[in-house]
């Protein structure tokens, strides 16, 4: 019978949070838990991760956070010496957090991508990413974007 090794808890973890995978790199340890990805100087909840990719040649994990209301997106690039299962776990957790993601055209083919993600506390957080050329200063466009967001939200809520 093979015993499964359990990862020890990390400082700052909340009750019910478990370590899923860990890897090390030049900047320290990177830990994936059931709730978030913990980097050397920050922790990012899975529902805040917009994209994640792995460049095996450069041994870099790249993450982009969900855009803030200002449109700003934080990016993280983390070098990993031996990623082990971490890359697969990151991919799984990011994918699992997405409940719905729809692109809705509001001006020809241009539109808005509305995404609903589930948080660790079982809430839904929403983000809306506009295609280039969508002008929210135009009142008619603003109404169509708001209607598109409401349409997608109504599919889930």
PyMOL commands that set and color helices and strands:
alter all, ss='L'
color gray80, all
select helices_A, chain A and resi 46-48+86-97+139-156
alter helices_A, ss='H'
color red, helices_A
select strands_A, chain A and resi 19-25+28-33+36-38+43-45+49-55+60-65+75-79+98-107+110-118+124-130
alter strands_A, ss='S'
color yellow, strands_A
deselect
rebuild
show_as cartoon
